[in-house]
């Protein structure tokens, strides 16, 4: 159903809380408290079959009793009651419902039956659903906290979409500490209806979102997701963390969402093709959030590294090189300006070592010089604490010089308690700050990858030959032959033969029965090569270590063959 009625859910003029109550530790009470304390300006209708008045408001025994338009319903009742409640919401023409209730497909057959009934009722009335088994949603613009998370995020222009409730609350909690603003928090849960593709499509069209973070455990409608992501990523960065890469992770994901994940390599390729930047860890996801929310986009990587200690500067430079970035080459004009403010016994290179006795004024002067140097596209400022500097005073000096500047500058204040005040100063000023140079550089390069991905999705595919050749008899023969087998699953070789018969280019693929044959064929097609197990009974080759990549010589090919056969 795409973005149909999502506007009514995220910008509602009225909200019905089904299962509302005043019991301190209950979800129904938390939902009411969050709406009221968050100063939601619309109408709030508590619904409970037993109550008459709570939270200073009239209580309705059913949504039908409200007799006023309801844009959004939040349902926090046992899941076996939800099909009937969804029907009632549809009958009053509500826009959508957030299903907090857990106990759906993640518990097995009975839960799947209930979800089927819920979906049937929703489809009958065109009612949109978020959930079940979700935390809820928040929207800063509409002052809507339709969740049982404890607080609203600081206002900002980053959106976070999560399949996991714990990731939702964890990112929210850290964002409050780091003063990172978010415009939307969306917990999708089991994605009975609204999924990643729908929300990304919606967020792509709203002005209060400039970047999107997503935490994925499984995708349901892959085509919808790819279409939405590919379209939106052209104008708004999308950073994704995909869980369930290993066998234990896949099994855990299934127990939480009731879904089994696909091979991880497929997601890698799909994300890249859609212009999405994939990160590997929670820390990396949050670091990207900090950089995206506080800095302009990184287009070029010519980075200046300013440091008061040699070691951290070297770590930053090494990390930059590892991620494929470039340290800015300082011009003679820039070097001359630096010579005027720095001691003569320094090294005239980038990283720019401003020495351990660097004062706040020296930091300020060097940052200003680098910001005005045309060869520098971004600045990392590092401080290692010592008895000669005051980290908080340096932070104050830098916030003054960086105020209102649209230039990528981020900081690393290394250490513990002695630098905490400085970090707080940066957080309040909206300047990204990290505790290690490696984390800072990684986030910088992750955001830069978005720009590189944009280049790829904007490439025009090469033209196919005008006269395509189809070998229909060969294709039919291949299909007929495979259908006669007990297992009609095509091998990789047969699959590529079929594609070739329809004029679709494929990479050369050979079959080898021995290590000697494998080396001979590798020489014939050209190195490096990939070895895969050739078996009609094994479809997920990577799960049995049946794929060996980037084999560059005879020793590696022989070794890979033996490893696969074992």
N, C-alpha and C positions, 0 to 999 in steps of 0.2 A: 504493500500500500504506500510505499515511499514516505513522503513527508506529510501526507494527509493528516490533518488535525494535530500535528506536533506543535504548532503555534499555540493552540488552545491549551496544550499540556504544559508548555514552558512559560507561557505568558497568560495564565488563567485569570479571569476576573472573579472566579468563585471556586472554592475547593470544599469537597465533602470528605470528611475523615470517617471511614466506616470501620468501626471497632474502637472508636475514641473512648477514653475513660480517664479517670484521675488517679489510678493506682500508680504510685511513684515509680516503680521499676518496670512498668509495662511499655510496650512499643506504642500502643495507642496513646498513652499519656505523653510519651516523647514526641510523637508527631504533632500533637496539639501544642505542646510547649514550644517546639521549634518554629511553628508557624506564627505563634503569637509573639514570642520573644524576638523573632527575626523581623518583626514589624511588617509582615505581609499586609499590603493595603486592601486586598480584596475581601470578599465575604467568606467566612469559615463556617461550615455546617457540620457539627459533630453528629455522628449517626451511631446509635446504640439501642438495641431492642429493650434494654432495661432502664435506661436513664431518662430523666426529665429535664435536668439542668446540670451542666458542668462547665467549668472554665468560664463561668459568668455568661454562658450562652444557652439558648434553647437547644435541647437534644431532640433529634428526630429518630423515630423508630425504624424508618426505612428511607432510602433516597427518594422514593415516590412521595413521601410526606413533605418533602422540602418545598415542592411546588414553585420553585424558582430555577432559572437556568444553572446548570452545574458544568463547568468546563473540565474540571479535573477531580477524579475520585481517587482517594488513597485507601486501599483495602488492606487491613491488618487483622484478619480473622483466620481461623483454621482453614486450611486449603479446601477441605471438602465442602465448605460453605460458599466458596468463591464462584462456581458456575452460576448459581442462582443470583448472587450479588452482581455479577457481570451482566446478566440478563436485565436486572433492574436498572443498572446504569445505562444500558443500551436503550431501554424503553423510555427513559427521560431525555434521550439524545445528548448524553454527556460526550465530551470530546475524547476522553481517554481515561484510563485507570492505571495507577501504579500499584502493582501487586507485591506487597511486602511478604506475603504468606509464603512459607517454605513447605517442602514435602511433595514436590512434583516428581518429574522424571528421575531426579537424582536418587530417589528411594526405590525405584524399580517399577514393576508392572502396574501396581495400583496407582502410583503417582502419574504414570503416563496416561492412564485412563481419565484421571481428573483433568489433566492438562488438555486432553482431546476435547473434553466437554467444555472447558473454558474457552478454547479456541472456537469451537462451534458457535457458542453463544455470541462471542465478540464479532465473528464474521457475519452473523445474521444481522447485526445492527451497525456494522462499520465502526465499531468501537476500537480504538487503539489501546494496546497494552504494553506496558514496560514491566518486565519481570516474567514470571514470579521469582521468588527467592532473591530479592534485591534489597539494597539499602534505601533506594529512592532517588530523588533528583533535587538539585539546587540550581537556582538561576539568580545571579546577583542583580541583574537589571530589573527583574520583577520582584526582588526581595522575597523570593520563594525558597523556603527550606522544607521541601516535601520529602524529608528523609528522617531517619532516626539517628543520624550522625549528630554529635553534640553541638557543633558550631557551624556558622556560615563562613565561607572563605572570604578573604579580603577581596575587594573588587579588582578586576583585572581583565585581560583580553585573551587568556588561555583557557581552553576547555579540556576537561579530562573525562574520558569514557572508559569505564571499567566493567569487566565481567565479574570481578571479585569484590565483595563487600569490604574485606579487610584491606585491600589495596586502596579502595576509595577512602576509608577512614585514615589510613596511614599517610597517604599523600596529602590529605586535607590537614592533618595535624602538623606535619612538618612544614607545610606551606604557611601556616599561621606563625610558626617560630621564625621562618626565614623571610617573612613579609613578602611572599609571592602571591600575586593576585590571580584569581580565576573568575571567569564569567559563568561557567557551567561545570557542574559535577553530575555525571550521569552513571548510575549503577544499572546495568542491563540484566543481571541475573541470568536466568535460563533462556532468555530471548524467545519467548513464545510467539511474539509478534515483532515489535520494534527491535532492530538489530543494529550492528555497527554501521552498515551501509546507510540505513535510514537516518541515523543521528548525524553521521558525517555529512550527508547530503543536506540536512537541515542547517547544520552549523556553517556550512559553506556559504549560505545565503544571508547570514546575520552579520551586522556590522560590529557587534561587540565581541567578536572572536577573531583573533589574528593568527592563532596557532592551536593545534589539537594534539593532545597526548592520548594514547590508547593502551590499555592493558587487555590482551587477548588470551583466552584459553582455548577457544574453538570458534570457528566461523560456521554459520548456517547457510546463508545464501551467498555463495562465493562471487557470482557474477555481479550481484547488486553491490557488494563491497568493493570489488575492483572498479566498477564503473564510477561509483561515488568518490572513491579515494583518488582515482586518476584525474577526475575532474577538479576536485577541491584542492589537491596538492599543488596544482599549478599556481594557486594564489595564496594558499595558507599551508605552512609546514605541518606535516603529520609525522609524529614520532611514535613508534610502536614498540612495545615489549610483548613478545609472544612466549607464553609459558608452555610446558609440556614437550620439551625437546627430547628428553630421555624416557626410557620405558617406565621407570617409577613415576616420573612427572606426568606421563600420559595417563597412567592408571589413576593417579591422584586427581587429575582434572576430571576424569570420567565420574569419580565419586562425588565431585562437587557440583558439576553442571549436568551430569547425565549424558555427556557427549564424549566420543573418542576423537582425539586429534589425528591429523594426517601427518605424513612425513614432513619433517621440519624443513628439508631443502626446498620443498615446494613453496612454503611460505616465504623463504628467503628470496626466491626468484620472483614471486608475485609482488612482494613488497617493493622490491627494486623497480619492477616494471610499472608499478603504480605511483612511483615517486615518493614512497614512504621511507623514512630513515628508521632502520631497526636497531634497537639497543638491546643489550644482553642482561643487564642487571637493574634492580630497583634503584640503586644509587645513580646509575647512568641516566635512567629515565628522569629522575628528579633533577639531576644536574642540567639536563636539557631544558627542563621546565624553567629552571632559574634563569638560564641564559636567554631563552626565548621571551620570557616575560619582562626582562629588564633591559634588553639590548636590541639594537637594530640587527637585521640579518647579516650573516657572514657570507660575502660573495667571494672574496679572495683571501688567501691564507698568509699573506706577507705580514708576519707577526713580529712586533718588537717585544722583547722580554726585558723588563727593567727589574733589577734585583739588587739587594744589599748584601748578598752572599753568593759566592761562586757556585757552590754545590747545587742549590735549588735551581739556579739558572741553567746549569748543564742538564739537570733532570728534565726541565721544561723543554729544552732544545732537543734532547733525545726523544722525548715523547712526541714532539711535533713531527720529527722525521719519521718515527715509527708509524704514525697515522697518515703519512704522505703529505704533510704540510710543509710550508716553506718559511724559514726565518728571513725577515726582510733584510735586504742588502742595503746598508746605510750609505747614502750619498755623501760626497765630500762636503756639501753644504751642511747637511745634518751633523756630520762629524765635527765640523768647525763650531757649530753652535753648542754642541755638547762639550767640546774642549773649553769653551768659555765659562762653563758652570761646574765642571767636574775637576777633581784633582789630576795633575799631569801624570801621575804614576799608575793610572788605571789602564786597562786594556781597551783598545779602540775597536771593539767588535760588538756584535749582537749575539748572545745576551749582553745587555748594557749593565756592567757592574758598577753601581754607584757607591760601593764600599760600605763597610759595616757601620761607619759613623755618619751615615746619611741622615740629614735633618729633614723635617717636614718640608722646608723650603726647597731643598735639593730635589726631593721627590717631585714636588710641584713643578719646578722648572723643567726637569727632564720629561715629564709627562706632556707638558705644553709643547715642548720642542717636537716630540714624537707625533703628537696629534696634528701638527702643522706640516709634517714631512710627507710629501706626496707618495713616496715609496712605501710608506707604512699603512697597512689596511686594518690593523688591530693591535691592541696593546694588552699584555699581561704584566701586572705589577705585583712583585713578590716582596714580602717582608719576612725575614727571619728575626725573631726577637733577640735582643742582647741588652747589656746594661747601658749602651750608648744611645738607644732610641726609645721612643714612646709610641707604641703601635696605634694607640687611640688618637694621638695628636697628628700622626701621619695620615690616618684615615680622615680626620676632619679637614686637613689641608686638601686632600684629593677630592673629597666631596664638593668642596667649594669650586675647584677648577673644572670639575666634570659636570657641574650643575647645568642642565639644559643642553648638553652637547649630544648630538646624534652620531656617536662614534663608538665602535665596539671596544670597550675597555672593561676588563674583568680583573679580579684580584685574587691573590693567594696569601692569606695571613697565616703563616705556619706556626704551629704550637698549640698550647692549651689555654689555661686561664689568663695568661698575660696578654693574649690577643683577642679574647672574647669581646671586650668592649669595642675594639676596632671593627670586628665583624658585625656587631650590632649597628654601629654607625653606618656601615655600608648597606646593610639590609634596610634600614630606615630610609636611606637615600636612594634605594632602587638600583644599587650597583652590585652585580654578581660577585660573590666571594666564595672561595673554596679553601679547603684545609691542606691540599697538596697541589703541587704544580701539575702532576699527571692528571688529576681529576679535572682541573681547569682546562688543560689542553684537549683532553678527550671530549669534553662538552663543546668546546670551540670547534673541533673538527667534526663532531656529529652534526652540528648545525650547518657547517659548511657542506657536508654530504648532501644536505637537502638541495643546495644550489646545483651540485653536480647531477643529482637525480633529475632535476628539472631539465637539464640539458638533454638527458637521455629520452625522457618522455616526449620532448618536443622534436626529436629526430624524425625525419620522414623516411619510412621504410623504403628500401630499394625496390625498383620496379621488377615485377616478375616478367619472364619472357612472354611476348604477345601470343605466340603459338604454344600453348601448354599441351603436353603429350600425355594422354591417358591410356593405360594398358588395361582396359576393362576385363578382358578374358583372364589376364594374370591375376588381377584383384579378385575376381570371382572364384578362381581356382584356389587361391590362398584361403579365402573365407570358407569355401566348401570343405577344404581339407581340414581346417582347424575345427569346424563344427562336428566333424566325424569323431573327434577325439573325446575321451572321457572328460578331460579338462579342457574346455574351449578357450582358456586364457592364453592370449598371444604372448610368445616370448619377445624379447626386445628385437631380435633379428627379424622375426616374422612381422612384428609391428612396423619396422622400418621398411621392409619389403613392400608391405601394403601401402604405406605412405608414398613410397617411390612410384608405385604403380599408378597413383593419382597425381603424379607430377609435383609432389611436395618434396623439396630438398631435405636430405638427412645427412648426418655425419657418417663417415665410413665406419662400419662395424664388422668385425671378423670373429669367427669362432675358433678357439684353440683348445685341443684336448690335453696338451702337455705344456710344461713350462718352456720347452724348446720351441714348440710351435708359437707360443705366445710372444716370445722374443722375436721370432721371424716375422710375425704379422705386425708387431710394433715397429720394426724397422721399415716395413713396407708402407704403413700409413703415416709414419713420421712421429717423432717424439715431441713433447711428452704425451703419454697415453693414460687411459683409465682402464683398469681391469674390473669386470663385474662377473659375478657368478651367473652361469647360463643354465637356468632351470625353470621349467614350466610350473613347478610346484612352489617356488619361492617368489612371491610378488614383491615383498618388502625386503629388498636385498640388504639395505643398510642395517636392518635389525639382526642379521646374522654375520655382520662384518663382511658382507659380500661385495663391497665396493672399495676399491683402492685408487686413490686419486694422484694425479701429477707425478707419474712415474717417468723418470728422465734417463735411465740407463739400464743396462742389462742386469746388473745386480738388483736394482729395485724391482724390475719386472719379474725376475725369478723368485725373489722373496715374497712379492705380493701374490703370485700364483700359489705358492706353498701355503701362505697364510689363509687364502680363500678355501683351498682344498681341505685344510685341517678342520 
